[in-house]
């Protein structure tokens, strides 16, 4: 098992997927928000997935849907506030 921070590990894995041309797979895996992860890791993974959908895959619809899941799953948390800010930054009609 990795002795460090799970968020750092999942971020490194996501970057590896993106670098190898598998950004869609990274976004899909992180965006589902594993039930076995702690809240911080799950929320961070979902926020990273939204970033990949938007910046790498040019898919604002999936980015928006993923951010909405964060808000629904973690209401009244810093993760939901971050997701709302990122949602507001996505141009409407995208």
Number of C-alpha atoms within 10 A of each C-alpha: 3 6 6 8 9 17 16 13 14 18 18 12 13 24 17 14 16 18 10 9 11 13 20 16 14 23 28 17 15 24 27 14 23 15 8 8 12 12 15 12 21 25 27 21 28 27 26 23 29 31 22 26 24 19 12 13 16 13 15 21 15 20 27 22 14 27 28 17 20 27 20 11 16 17 12 10 12 12 22 21 15 15 24 16 12 16 19 11 9 14 8 8 6 10
